[in-house]
Amino acid sequence: MPETALETVAIAGVGLIGGSFALALRQAGFRGAILGVSSPRTIARALELRVIDEGVALEEACSRADLVYLAGPIHSILETIPRLDALLRPGALVTDAGSTKSLICQAGARLSRAQFLGGHPMAGKELRGVESAEAGLFHGRPYLLTPRRPEDLDTPAAVEFVEWVRRIGAVPKILAPEQHDQVVALSSHLPQLLSTALASGLGRQDCGADVAAAAGPGLLDSTRLALSAWDIWRDILDTNQEAILAAMDLFADRWKELRETMAHGVLEEDFRQGRAFAEMLRAQRSNNGDTSR
């Protein structure tokens, strides 16, 4: 990689994603300063764990940073972006890690002193907080980038940021903001709701305790996402409702078809199609270098 112009990174929201991004940068060879903007408790813990070099207020972070990385909840990102324009260094790059992109990219487009480039690393855990951060979180995972215009990826700041995305082991994928929200409604938001529906539905049954006692790895795998925190998903559901409802309708129609086939025929072809997609999904992850389950 050529001589870096990126000397100072400010991370607003030093939790699982923001903390992991900081650790991943360090592991990838970044030698500049990493500033953290978070609650006093989180900053103290992040300093103790050597995730960041210094905790500062947002105003100071923006005045010093070449890259501002917004890693808080979606509504926090939406509230923060309008505050940035008067604070940023001219020529800085602002990016985010929000799970929905249309509203965030619309807000980012209003910045005049700096460039905004939407981003969404497809990585995470059920555990939260800087204590759960890890340098390898992004390795082999898609990192969705959502420029409003293709030429937004051609600026020196954006080119360097994308190179750092590759260096932390992630795989950059380019989508328009609206396309992103439609895709992740199917690839991420629908699986979450299916897992939540399964776990909450079984939990309501009188035999729920018996089901839990007799469960094997299939039910554990299927309900893993149900462990996710509501306060994170509240913002996602609120800012991508239309695409998520469309995804739910698509699955509801498929579920009805599956039930009808089971009642009057055999599900062999459905199992074949399901296996084919599951194999394609795993092959894609393997090609990306993702060795996690």
C-alpha positions as CSV (number, residue, x, y, z in Angstrom):
1,M,0.0,0.0,0.0
2,P,1.3,3.5,-0.8
3,E,2.2,6.0,1.9
4,T,-0.9,6.6,3.9
5,A,-2.6,10.0,4.1
6,L,-4.8,8.6,7.0
7,E,-3.2,9.7,10.2
8,T,-6.0,10.1,12.7
9,V,-9.2,8.0,13.0
10,A,-12.1,9.0,15.2
11,I,-14.6,6.3,16.2
12,A,-18.0,7.6,17.5
13,G,-19.5,4.6,19.3
14,V,-16.7,2.4,20.6
15,G,-18.8,-0.8,21.0
16,L,-18.6,-4.1,19.3
17,I,-18.3,-2.8,15.7
18,G,-16.4,0.4,16.5
19,G,-14.0,-1.3,18.8
20,S,-13.5,-4.2,16.4
21,F,-12.7,-1.7,13.6
22,A,-10.1,0.0,15.8
23,L,-8.5,-3.4,16.7
24,A,-8.6,-4.5,13.0
25,L,-6.9,-1.3,11.9
26,R,-4.1,-1.8,14.3
27,Q,-3.7,-5.5,13.3
28,A,-3.6,-4.4,9.7
29,G,-0.7,-2.0,10.3
30,F,-2.3,1.3,11.0
31,R,0.1,3.4,13.0
32,G,-1.8,6.7,13.4
33,A,-3.9,7.8,16.3
34,I,-7.3,6.3,17.1
35,L,-9.7,8.5,19.0
36,G,-12.8,7.3,20.8
37,V,-16.1,9.1,21.3
38,S,-18.4,7.3,23.7
39,S,-19.8,7.3,27.2
40,P,-17.2,7.8,30.0
41,R,-17.6,4.2,31.1
42,T,-17.0,2.9,27.6
43,I,-14.0,5.1,27.0
44,A,-12.4,4.0,30.3
45,R,-12.9,0.4,29.3
46,A,-11.7,0.9,25.7
47,L,-8.5,2.6,27.1
48,E,-8.0,-0.2,29.5
49,L,-8.3,-2.8,26.7
50,R,-6.0,-0.7,24.4
51,V,-8.7,-0.5,21.8
52,I,-8.3,3.3,21.4
53,D,-5.5,5.7,22.2
54,E,-7.5,8.6,23.6
55,G,-11.1,9.4,24.5
56,V,-12.3,12.9,23.4
57,A,-15.5,14.8,22.8
58,L,-17.0,14.7,19.3
59,E,-16.0,18.3,18.6
60,E,-12.3,17.6,19.2
61,A,-12.5,14.3,17.4
62,C,-13.8,15.9,14.3
63,S,-11.3,18.7,14.4
64,R,-8.4,16.2,14.4
65,A,-9.6,13.2,12.4
66,D,-9.0,12.4,8.7
67,L,-11.6,9.6,9.0
68,V,-14.7,9.8,11.2
69,Y,-16.3,6.4,11.7
70,L,-19.9,6.5,13.0
71,A,-20.6,3.2,14.8
72,G,-23.5,3.9,17.1
73,P,-27.2,2.9,16.6
74,I,-28.9,4.1,13.5
75,H,-30.9,6.9,15.1
76,S,-27.8,8.1,16.9
77,I,-26.0,8.2,13.5
78,L,-28.9,10.2,12.0
79,E,-28.7,12.6,14.9
80,T,-25.0,13.0,14.8
81,I,-24.5,13.7,11.0
82,P,-26.1,17.1,11.0
83,R,-23.8,18.2,13.8
84,L,-20.7,17.3,11.9
85,D,-20.5,19.9,9.2
86,A,-19.4,22.8,11.5
87,L,-16.9,20.5,13.2
88,L,-15.1,18.5,10.5
89,R,-11.7,19.2,8.9
90,P,-12.1,20.1,5.3
91,G,-11.4,17.0,3.1
92,A,-12.2,14.5,5.9
93,L,-14.1,11.3,5.1
94,V,-17.1,10.4,7.1
95,T,-18.4,6.8,7.0
96,D,-20.7,4.7,9.2
97,A,-21.5,1.2,10.1
98,G,-25.3,1.4,10.2
99,S,-27.4,-1.5,9.2
100,T,-29.8,0.5,7.0
101,K,-28.5,3.0,4.5
102,S,-31.2,5.1,2.6
103,L,-31.9,7.7,5.4
104,I,-28.3,7.7,6.6
105,C,-26.9,8.4,3.1
106,Q,-29.5,11.1,2.5
107,A,-28.3,12.8,5.7
108,G,-24.6,12.3,4.7
109,A,-25.2,13.9,1.3
110,R,-25.9,17.2,3.0
111,L,-22.4,17.5,4.4
112,S,-20.5,20.2,2.6
113,R,-17.0,20.3,4.4
114,A,-16.4,16.6,4.0
115,Q,-17.3,13.5,2.0
116,F,-19.7,10.9,3.2
117,L,-19.5,7.3,2.2
118,G,-22.1,4.9,3.6
119,G,-20.9,1.5,4.9
120,H,-22.2,-1.6,6.5
121,P,-19.9,-4.4,7.7
122,M,-21.8,-7.7,7.6
123,A,-20.3,-8.9,10.8
124,G,-21.4,-9.1,14.4
125,K,-22.2,-11.1,17.5
126,E,-25.1,-11.5,19.9
127,L,-22.7,-10.1,22.5
128,R,-22.3,-6.3,22.7
129,G,-19.9,-3.7,24.0
130,V,-16.2,-3.0,23.6
131,E,-15.4,-6.1,25.7
132,S,-16.6,-8.2,22.9
133,A,-14.6,-6.4,20.2
134,E,-12.1,-8.5,18.2
135,A,-9.7,-7.7,15.4
136,G,-10.8,-10.6,13.3
137,L,-14.5,-9.8,13.3
138,F,-14.6,-8.5,9.7
139,H,-12.3,-11.2,8.2
140,G,-13.9,-12.8,5.2
141,R,-17.1,-10.9,5.7
142,P,-18.8,-8.7,3.1
143,Y,-18.3,-5.0,3.8
144,L,-21.2,-3.2,1.9
145,L,-20.3,0.3,0.6
146,T,-23.2,2.5,-0.5
147,P,-22.0,5.6,-2.5
148,R,-24.8,7.8,-3.8
149,R,-22.8,8.2,-7.0
150,P,-20.2,5.8,-8.5
151,E,-17.6,8.6,-8.6
152,D,-17.7,8.9,-4.8
153,L,-15.5,5.9,-4.7
154,D,-12.8,7.6,-6.8
155,T,-11.7,10.3,-4.3
156,P,-8.3,9.8,-2.7
157,A,-10.0,9.5,0.8
158,A,-12.5,6.9,-0.4
159,V,-9.8,4.9,-2.3
160,E,-7.7,4.7,0.8
161,F,-10.6,3.8,3.0
162,V,-11.6,0.9,0.7
163,E,-8.0,-0.3,0.8
164,W,-8.1,-0.4,4.6
165,V,-11.4,-2.3,4.4
166,R,-9.5,-4.9,2.3
167,R,-6.5,-4.9,4.7
168,I,-8.7,-5.7,7.7
169,G,-9.8,-8.8,5.8
170,A,-13.2,-7.7,4.7
171,V,-14.6,-8.0,1.1
172,P,-15.9,-4.7,-0.3
173,K,-19.2,-4.9,-2.1
174,I,-20.8,-1.9,-3.8
175,L,-24.6,-1.3,-3.6
176,A,-26.8,1.8,-4.1
177,P,-28.3,2.8,-0.7
178,E,-31.8,1.8,-1.7
179,Q,-30.6,-1.5,-3.2
180,H,-28.7,-2.2,0.0
181,D,-31.8,-1.9,2.1
182,Q,-33.7,-4.3,-0.1
183,V,-30.9,-6.8,-0.1
184,V,-30.3,-6.8,3.6
185,A,-34.0,-7.0,4.3
186,L,-33.8,-10.5,2.8
187,S,-30.2,-11.5,3.9
188,S,-30.2,-10.1,7.4
189,H,-33.5,-8.7,8.7
190,L,-35.7,-11.5,7.6
191,P,-33.5,-14.2,9.2
192,Q,-33.6,-12.2,12.4
193,L,-37.4,-12.0,12.5
194,L,-37.7,-15.7,11.6
195,S,-35.5,-16.6,14.5
196,T,-37.4,-14.3,16.8
197,A,-40.7,-15.7,15.6
198,L,-39.6,-19.3,16.1
199,A,-38.2,-18.6,19.6
200,S,-41.1,-16.5,20.8
201,G,-43.7,-18.8,19.3
202,L,-42.2,-21.9,21.1
203,G,-41.8,-19.9,24.3
204,R,-45.5,-19.2,24.4
205,Q,-46.4,-22.9,24.2
206,D,-47.3,-24.8,27.4
207,C,-44.7,-27.4,26.3
208,G,-42.0,-24.8,25.8
209,A,-39.9,-26.1,28.7
210,D,-40.1,-29.6,27.4
211,V,-39.1,-28.5,23.9
212,A,-36.1,-26.7,25.3
213,A,-35.1,-29.7,27.4
214,A,-35.3,-32.0,24.3
215,A,-33.8,-29.6,21.8
216,G,-30.8,-30.5,19.7
217,P,-28.3,-28.3,17.8
218,G,-30.9,-27.6,15.0
219,L,-33.1,-25.5,17.4
220,L,-30.0,-23.9,19.0
221,D,-28.8,-22.8,15.5
222,S,-32.2,-21.6,14.4
223,T,-32.8,-19.5,17.5
224,R,-29.3,-18.0,17.8
225,L,-30.4,-14.7,16.3
226,A,-33.2,-14.5,18.8
227,L,-30.6,-13.6,21.3
228,S,-30.1,-10.2,19.6
229,A,-30.9,-7.0,21.6
230,W,-34.2,-5.2,20.9
231,D,-32.7,-1.7,21.2
232,I,-30.4,-2.4,18.2
233,W,-33.2,-3.9,16.1
234,R,-35.7,-1.2,17.0
235,D,-33.8,1.3,14.8
236,I,-33.3,-1.2,12.0
237,L,-37.0,-2.1,11.8
238,D,-38.0,1.6,12.1
239,T,-35.7,2.8,9.2
240,N,-36.3,-0.1,6.8
241,Q,-39.9,-1.0,7.4
242,E,-41.1,-1.1,3.8
243,A,-38.4,-3.4,2.5
244,I,-38.7,-5.7,5.6
245,L,-42.5,-6.0,5.2
246,A,-42.0,-6.9,1.6
247,A,-39.5,-9.6,2.6
248,M,-41.9,-10.9,5.2
249,D,-44.7,-11.1,2.6
250,L,-42.4,-13.0,0.3
251,F,-41.6,-15.5,3.0
252,A,-45.3,-15.8,4.1
253,D,-46.2,-16.7,0.5
254,R,-43.4,-19.3,0.3
255,W,-44.5,-20.7,3.6
256,K,-48.1,-21.1,2.4
257,E,-46.7,-22.9,-0.8
258,L,-44.6,-25.2,1.3
259,R,-47.6,-26.1,3.6
260,E,-49.8,-26.7,0.6
261,T,-47.1,-29.0,-1.0
262,M,-46.7,-30.9,2.2
263,A,-50.4,-31.4,2.6
264,H,-50.9,-32.7,-1.0
265,G,-47.6,-33.9,-2.2
266,V,-43.9,-34.3,-1.3
267,L,-41.3,-31.7,-0.4
268,E,-38.4,-33.4,-2.3
269,E,-37.9,-30.5,-4.8
270,D,-38.1,-27.9,-2.0
271,F,-35.4,-29.7,-0.1
272,R,-33.3,-29.9,-3.3
273,Q,-33.7,-26.1,-3.9
274,G,-33.0,-25.3,-0.3
275,R,-29.9,-27.4,-0.2
276,A,-28.7,-25.8,-3.5
277,F,-29.0,-22.3,-2.0
278,A,-27.4,-23.4,1.3
279,E,-24.4,-24.8,-0.6
280,M,-24.1,-21.7,-2.7
281,L,-24.1,-19.5,0.5
282,R,-21.4,-21.6,2.1
283,A,-19.3,-21.6,-1.1
284,Q,-19.5,-17.8,-1.3
285,R,-18.4,-17.5,2.3
286,S,-15.5,-19.9,1.7
287,N,-14.5,-17.9,-1.3
288,N,-14.4,-14.8,0.8
289,G,-12.1,-16.5,3.3
290,D,-14.7,-16.7,6.0
291,T,-14.1,-19.8,8.1
292,S,-16.7,-19.1,10.8
293,R,-19.9,-21.0,10.9
